[in-house]
């Protein structure tokens, strides 16, 4: 009986992820069906939230200065969330040395978190499109010209880009993250081609100002939470594969795990919200996206934990075959690229399980810390 249950759960676990990914990969290869004006060049306001970013803020602002976009159509607002280091001073120095750039600093006396800082800056925006970017990101100069034409289609309310690592080979952690991001790009693109994805990247997100009221400050996921709001307002939120940027990820296991837990808690809250809306028949995200995502994010982690526990129980009952099974799993994990997916997949399931427990326990992350 236990063996049959184990086989069933293993089949459900592998089959669910495999079938949904293959379906999304198929859809990712399809057409957009959008009206894209390659000459679309709207006014944009770029918001850069920052807390204790003195090591990277000057390079980030210099990078934004190099973006090839009409200067009269681009402004930059730095939101200093009560930094205790030299972030503000260095930004002010940049402003003095680059008077040709439309650049402002919004200083918050008390730390309030990223989303509240973005909402404070939103009231100061004069553009119809707002772009949000992290402070430790590097953009190619043509990113706005590649991404914003998608917003010429009236159905598109927001878009996000593809994050690539600056340091993909620094450690096995960054190498595994590189493979994970590659897989998730296909995942997000497939959902976008169907209708929308709410898996947004803080490295680059663009929002139509008339598609939402304010950034989500409740869930802690200001990017993905706002994307869900925009979907509920009747728009699509998509991944633009041409919009690529570089970000440096923590190279130590502990730091990356903390970041993943924080992100997982945010997404757990959003998929829980989607489940409530689905039950009430108010969710505007298509069921072909919502149901698999809700199942994989909220229920699959519990199936995985039960599966893991049953594996060790069966190890006691059938020591030889299950010892061989675990040995084979370890051998697979030694294969460079395949192994990273196996190890990352196992870690992610435990992280998702822990995130659900944290969310049920009302743990929220509304402010951020830079990984050191």
Buried (B, 14 or more C-beta within 10 A) or exposed (E): EEBEEBEEBBEBBEEBBEEBBEBBBEBBEEEEEBEEEEEBBBBBBBBBBBBBBBBBBBEBBEBBBEBEBEEEBBBBBBBBBBBEEBBBEBBBBBBEEBEEBBBBBBBBEEBBBBBBBBBBBBEEBEBBBBBBBBBBBBBBEEBBBBBBBBBBBEEBBBBBBBBBBBBBEBBBBBBBBBBBBEBBBBBBBBBBBBBBBBBBBBBBBBBBBEBBEBBBBEBBBBBBBBBBBBBBBEBBBBBBBBBBBBBBBBBBEEBBBBBBBBBBBBBBBBBBBBBEBBEEEEBBBEEBBBBBBBBBBBBBBEBBBBBBEBBEBBBEEBEEEBEEBEEEEEEEBEEEEEBBBBBBBBBBBBBBBBBBEBBEEEEBBBBBEBBE
